[in-house]
Amino acid sequence: MPALTNRRREIFAMSVASGVSLLESALAAGYAPSRAQITGSELGKDRKVAVRITELREAIAKAITRHTSYGLLEAMVEANEAL
């Protein structure tokens, strides 16, 4: 699946895939602090977002396995470029 067309949802998915909480990921994606907890929970249950998070996690794991000397950030960049 390609990147999500909604940029904030894509940023949210990338953040969650890297291990950040739903709340912090919603904030990082630019959602309103007053609703970030609710939005994070809703996005975490959204089918397209959940599929994207799974894809990104699999790509990160694959990149880390190939390049054990890379840090998580470099692995995420490489994984995202591969998708």
Legacy VTK file of the C-alpha trace (Angstrom):
# vtk DataFile Version 3.0
C-alpha trace
ASCII
DATASET POLYDATA
POINTS 83 float
0.000 0.000 0.000
1.387 3.434 -0.850
1.575 6.241 1.665
-1.751 7.477 2.987
-3.071 10.407 0.967
-3.834 12.392 4.117
-0.414 13.686 5.205
-1.325 13.945 8.898
-2.564 10.348 8.908
0.674 9.227 7.252
2.763 11.065 9.853
0.604 9.498 12.573
1.121 6.009 11.103
4.878 6.500 10.797
5.088 7.702 14.379
3.065 4.782 15.774
5.062 2.310 13.665
8.243 3.635 15.247
6.920 2.905 18.734
5.446 6.234 19.801
2.131 6.211 21.697
-1.159 6.987 19.953
-1.463 10.242 21.900
2.053 11.441 21.126
1.691 10.355 17.490
-1.505 12.388 17.123
0.274 15.418 18.561
3.279 14.872 16.272
0.927 14.737 13.291
-0.503 18.117 14.208
-3.853 17.168 15.670
-5.339 19.483 18.302
-3.927 18.829 21.786
-7.432 19.032 23.258
-8.529 16.061 21.102
-5.245 14.248 20.571
-6.107 11.341 22.865
-9.477 10.780 21.169
-8.068 11.306 17.679
-5.178 8.944 18.360
-7.583 6.263 19.517
-9.860 6.761 16.505
-6.981 6.696 14.027
-5.533 3.607 15.659
-8.814 1.814 14.919
-9.137 3.112 11.344
-8.631 0.171 8.946
-6.484 2.004 6.385
-4.307 3.573 9.060
-3.914 0.238 10.879
-2.887 -1.513 7.656
-0.353 1.241 6.966
1.086 0.958 10.496
1.510 -2.801 10.003
3.225 -2.259 6.647
5.594 0.304 8.111
6.427 -1.920 11.088
7.210 -4.820 8.741
9.375 -2.588 6.560
11.208 -1.241 9.616
11.846 -4.752 10.923
13.146 -5.849 7.518
15.431 -2.822 7.224
16.770 -3.297 10.763
17.431 -6.957 10.088
19.400 -6.082 6.943
21.284 -3.216 8.484
21.815 -3.939 12.138
24.266 -1.076 12.441
21.619 1.472 11.404
19.681 3.391 13.981
15.888 3.339 14.020
15.569 6.668 12.204
17.748 5.559 9.295
15.865 2.263 9.104
12.526 4.095 8.997
13.727 6.359 6.191
14.973 3.396 4.194
11.781 1.430 4.850
9.586 4.316 3.752
11.608 4.759 0.559
11.212 1.051 -0.214
7.412 1.305 -0.091
LINES 1 84
83 0 1 2 3 4 5 6 7 8 9 10 11 12 13 14 15 16 17 18 19 20 21 22 23 24 25 26 27 28 29 30 31 32 33 34 35 36 37 38 39 40 41 42 43 44 45 46 47 48 49 50 51 52 53 54 55 56 57 58 59 60 61 62 63 64 65 66 67 68 69 70 71 72 73 74 75 76 77 78 79 80 81 82
